[in-house]
């Protein structure tokens, strides 16, 4: 078998005939993934000996084909650029042109969606296309080479391409494998989007690195997943808070027998993790009440992988994201320039270590401004409380400056979610001449409930300080969210701006 010194491939070869992926098409071994990735590499190389860090995009559903394509791009010396299954044509065009992709690999059923590539001068390979001849020798790939470009959500500007190297990806994986005690007998469902670090690194890559088994789904199917949990199909489970809320609602609506079977299945899992958005403490507590499982919340982002995590062994504290992960250095920097200011004093989370990304693609100025003295500036504000970090929010959207106070939108949201009429909430700061900013809440109501500002303020005054009580309220049918379920706060602000303009 040709070798090109990629640790992920070396480990896959060592895992041999173990089942790596279960999907709608059956069971697939590590051996078969390695063989398929070699075919893809040969297809991409053609007459070339090395892609030399050319960008190769791919639109392939979760499963064995996705893995073979990712590995094939890497083995040919290319940069993997995963595309979103739900992206519009305009979004796809932006990603392809910004990344300067020279080719796209598509699942056969996705070919029509990428037909426009011909007009862009980008060649398209369907997954089942065969290379003219299968190569015996693939290029040697240095760990310092660029490996992947993931695009940020772009809620405040055009999305930026986050470039990671093979060494960076390896560091991200090894940190989580150590911290969360991944083993070769682990089994995990994969239903998260695979153009985002949560699905790619935390679920797929950690499982494959460890010799574990992935059960792949094209989307989150609540009934199917709960049925598999009841059948004891998994040992590890990772999801975003929205999914946990949906599962809580489903469990509460089940008849006793079915609920007991699903709860028993969840209780047997060795690890359940929540991430990609803040997990309300009430959801954390409710999940424990229902299943006996203590959700492990962690903190990360596209640029750093995962940086902080509640411990695998030890206290998993609701509302906190734990301590620095192995190999990750974390510091807080205050607005006054003080480093690690001490217990309860807020500062920006800054990160250093091999897991941190290399650059923003073709954006040297943005890259330079994202670092200070070698530390990556996350833009997230946190405090340390009894050695655990607690996120207060983004410095740009989740920190509200009102009347000389710094308010955490996340803290206010967590309180408002306790209101019986509120099902979902997003809190933003709106400009105000007197206060600088005032607290504004957009809410989705529980079915059959009604709510007005006066009654909300009356209820909230008993639960939060007066300066944290919302001064504006909008009731909406749904909150705008990105692919990972995060509320897009700029879109929420626009709702209030539009409401003010119409008055």
N, C-alpha and C positions, 0 to 999 in steps of 0.2 A: 504493500500500500504506500503510495507516495506520501512523503512527509514534508511539511513546510513550516514546522516549528510554532504553530499556533497552539497554545495550551488547551483551548477548548476542544480542538480536533484531537489532540493527543489523548485527552481524557475520554473523549467519546470512543476512540479506538479501544482504549483500555476497558470500557464498559461493555464492549462486544455485543453479545446477542441479548442483552437485557432489553426489556421493552422501555422505550423512551417516551413514546407518544401513543395515546389512544384517541381515536377520532372517529368520525362517521364512516371513514373508509377502512377501519380496522386497527390492528396493532402494528406498530412500527419500531424496529430495533435501532439501537445506536449504530450498528453496522450498516443498516440500510440508509440511515441519514448521512453517514460519511460517504457512502457510495454515490448517493444522489447529489450531494454537495460537490463531489468531484466532477460529475457530469455537468452540473451548472457552471462550475469554474471553467471547464473546457469550452462550453458553449460561449461564455463571455469573452474568453481569450481569443478565440479564433486562431489567427496566425501570430498573435502577439505572445511574448513570453511573460509579460507582467503588465497588469493594468496601470501600475504606477500611480495609485491613489486617484484614479478617475472615479467620479461619482456614478453609482449604479442604483437607481431607485427601484422599488418593487411594491406591487400591489397584490398581495397574496393573503388569503384568510389564515387564521390561526390554525396551526397543525403541523404535520410533517413537512408539507411543501414550504411553509414559511421558514422553518429552520434550515432546510436544505438550501434555500435561496440565500439566506443570510450567510451561512457558512461558505457557500460557493463564491459569493462576492468577496468575502475575506480571503479565501484561499487563492483567488485569482489576483489579489493585490488591489482590490477596489475598496471604495468607501460605501458602506451600506446606507441607503436613505429610505427608510420605511415610509410608506404613504398611508394616509388614513382611509379606511374603507368608507367612511361617511363624508369625505371631502367633496366639495363641489368642483366642477371643472375649473373655475377660476382659481380656487385654492390649490388644486393640483398643478395648474400652470405656474402659479407663483413659486411653489416648492421646487418644481423641476427647473425653472429658469434661474431662480436665485442660487440653487445648489450647483448649477452648471452640470447637471446629470447628462451623461452621454448615451445612456441606455436605460430601458425599463424592462424588468421581468414581471410578467403578469400571469396570474392563474388564468387558465383558458376561459373560464366563465367571466373574467373581468376584462377581457380583451377589448370589447366594444367601448368600454368606458375610457380606454386610453387611446382610441383611434386618432385623436387630435395630435398625438405625438409626432406623427408624420409631418404635420405642418410646422412643427418646431425643430425639425431636423434631428429628432431623437429616435434611435432605433428601438424596436420593441421585440422582445423575445417572449414567446409563450412558454410556460413551464415545461410542457411536453416536447418542445423542440429538441432535436438531437444535434450534438456537435458533429462536425465532419469526421473527426477522429478523437478518441479518448486519449488524453495526454498521459504519458508516463511520469513526466516531471512537471511539478507546479513550482511557482516561484517561492523562495524563502521570504518569509514576512517578518520583519523586525517588529518587536513589541512597541516601539516608539512611533510606528506609522499611524496615520489617521485611520480609524476603523468605522466610524458611524457619525452621521449628522441627524440629530433630532431637532425638530422645530418647536420653539416655545409657543405658548397658547396665543400670543399676540393680542392680548386684551387691551393694551394701551398703545400699540404701534404695530407695524408690520412684524410678523414673526421673524425671529432670528434663528439661524442655524447653529446649534450647539455641537461643537466638534469634540469627540472623544477618541483617544488612541486605544490600541489593543491593551496597553499597559494600564490605562485608566479603567477600562472595562473590567479587566482582571482584578484590579484593586477593589472595585465596587462589589464584585461578586464574592471575593474571598472574605471581605469584611462581614458581609451578611451571612455567609455560610458558617463562619465562626460564631457570630453573635447569636444566630437563631438555631444553631445546632442542626443544620441540614444533614441528612443521612441518605444512603442509597435506597433505603426502603420507604422513603417519603413519597407520597402521592398527593397531587394538588390539581384542582380544576383551574383552567386558564380561560377566562371569559373577558378579561380586561383588554382595552384597545392596544394593538401592538405597534403603534407609532409613538408610544409614551413609555417613559422609563420604568414605570410601575410594572407593567406587563412584561416588558422585554427583559429587564434585569432582575427585579425582585422575584418574579414568578418563574418565567421560562428559563433564564440563564442559570439561576441558582439551582433549580431542579436538575437541569441537564449536567451542570458541572459536578453535581453530587452523585450522579447516576440514578436520580429519582425518576418518577414517572409523571408525565403531564397528561391530563384529560382535557382535550382542546374543544372549545365551542366558539362558534362565530359570533355569539352574543350571550348576554346573561339571560337565561331562561329560568325563571324562578321555580316553576313546578319541577322541571327536570333536575335542577341542581339540588333542591330539597329532597327529591326522591333518591338521588345518589348519596346524599349525606345520610339518609335513613338506611341505605344499604352498606354503610361503612366503607365507602369508596375512597375516602381521603384521610390523610393524616395532618395536612396543613391547608389553611384556607386564608386567602388574602382578598380583600375587597375595599371599596370606598364606602364612606359613611352612608351615602344614599342607599346602597344595597343592603346594608345592615338595617336601616329603617324599614325598607320594603320587606325584609325577612321577618322583622318583629311583627309587622302588621299581618303578614301571612300566618305566622305562628298563632297569633292571638285570634285569628279567624277560623282556625282549624277545629275539627271535632277532636275529642279527647284522644282517641286511639292514634290517629295520624300524627297529632302533635307530640305525643309521647315517643313515637318512633323517630321523628326528626330530632327532637331534643336529645334523645339518647345518642343519636349519631353525632350531633355536635359535641356532646359531652365527652366523647371518646377521642376527639381530635387533640393532637399534642400541642398545636399552636394555631391561633387565629389572630390575624393582623388587620388593622385599619390604617389607611393612609390616603394621600393625595388631596385631602381636605381635612379641616378640623373636625374631630369627632366630639359632638356635644357630650358632656359628662352624663347627661340624663340617658343618652343612648347607651353609653358604656355601662351604666348601672343597670339599665333595663335588660341588656343582653346577658349580663351576669345572672340576674334574677331568673331569666327564662331558661338559660342553658347551663349555667354553672361555669361558663367560660369567661376568663378575664381577657378582654381584647388587649392586644399589644399595639399601642399607637407609636408611630415613629414620624420622623421629619426628614424630608429630602426635597430635592428639586432636580430638574433636568441637568443643571450645570454641575452638580456635586454628587449625584447619586443619592444615597442615604447618608445623613450626617449624625442624627441623634435617634436614639431608640430607648423605649422602656426596656427593662431587662427581661431576658428569657426566664432566668431564675431570679426571683425577688419581686418586689412590689411593682405592679403596673398601675400607675397613678392616673386616675381620670383627670383629663384636662391638661396633662403634662406629656412631653415627648421624650422624657428620659435624659440619658447622658450620651456623651460622644461615643460613636461606634469604634471598633478596632481600626487603627490606622488613620483615624480622622482627628485633626486638631480643630478645636472650636474656641473662639473668643468672642466676647461682647465688647462693642465700642460705643460709648455714649456720644451724644451730639457735642459734648464739651471736649471730646478727644480722650476720655479716660478709658483705659483697657481693663476689662473684667472688674467692673465697679463694685461688685459685692452683692450680698443677698438683697433681692427685691428691687434692685436698681436696673431700669430698662436700658438696653443697648442693642445695636444692630448685630445680628449673628454674622460672623465672618469665619470662613473655612479655609483650611490649608491641608494639603495631603495629595497623595498620588491619585486619588479618586476624582479630584477636581478636573473639570474639562480643560481642554487646551486653548480654545479660542472660539469666538463667534465667527462663523464663516464669512470671509471677505469683509469683515467689519473691524479693522484694527483699532479705530477710535473707541468703539463700544467695548472691545476687549480690554483696552488699556484702562478705561474708566471703571470697569467692573472689578479691578484689583487695586489694593493699596498695600504696599510693602509685601507683596506676595500672597496676601490674603484675599479670597474672593468675597465680595460684598453681596450678601444675599438680598438685602432690602427688607428682611424680616426682623421684627423687633421682638425681643424676648427678655425674660427675667429668670434668674436662678433662685429657686425656692427649695431649701433643704436638699441641695445638690442636684435637683431635677430642673430641667429647663421647661419653661412654659411660654408658648408663643402668644404674644399680644396681638400680632397681626402684621400685615405689610405696612411699611412706613408710608407708602403712597396711598393706600386705599382703606386699610383696616385700623389705622391710628387716626382718631378724630381729635383735633385740637379745639377745645371749646372752653372759653372763659378762663384760659390759663391752665386748664387741665389737659392731660393726655389720656384719652379714653380708648379702650380696646373695643372695637366693633364686635370681635368674636365673643368677648365677655358679655356684652349686652345681648347678642344673639342667643347665647346659651341660656340667659335668664328668660328671654321672651318665648323661647321654645317650651317653657313650662306652662305658658298660658293655654288653657284648654281649647281655645278657639283657633290657635295658631298651629298649622301643620309644618310650614316652612317659613324662614325669615332671612332677609338680608339687610344689614344695617350699614348705612353709609353716612358720611359727613357732608352736609350741604352748606355752601357759603352763606354767611350771615354777618351783617354789618356790626351788630352788637357783640355777638359771641365769637366771631371768627368762623366757626362752624357750629352747626346744630345737628343733633342726632335725628336721622330719618330712617324709618323702617318700612320696607316693602314686605308684605306677608301674603302667603297662600293659606287660606282658611281651611280648617277641618270641615268636612262635608256637613252641611246643615247649620253651620255656625255663622254668626254675624259679629262684626267688630267695628267700633268707631274710635277716633283718637281720644276722646274724653275718657271713655271707659278703659282704654288701654293705659292711659297715663295714670288713672286712679289706681289701677291694678299694679302698675310697675313701681309706683312711689313707695310701696311697702317692701319692695324687693331690691331696688338699686338706689344709689344716691341720686338726689334730685337732678344733678347735672348730667346724669346718664339716661334720664327718662326721655323717650322719643318726643320730638316736637312736631314731627310730620309723619303721616301714615298714608300708605297707598296699599289697597287690596288688589292683588293680581291673580290671574288664573294659574300662572306658572312663572318661575324665575329663570332668566336666561342662564344657561350653563354651557361650559365647554365640553369636549369629548370625555373628560375624566370626571364630570359631574360637579366641577367647581363652579360656583356662581360667579358670573362675570360682573364685577362691581361697576365698571364704567357704564354698562347697559342699565344697571339699576339707577345710577345717578341720572341717566337720560330720562328715565320715567318721571322723576321728580321735576326735572327741568322742563319737560313737556307739559306737566301738570301746571307749573307756575306760569308758563307762557300762555296757557289757555284761560287763565283766570282774569 
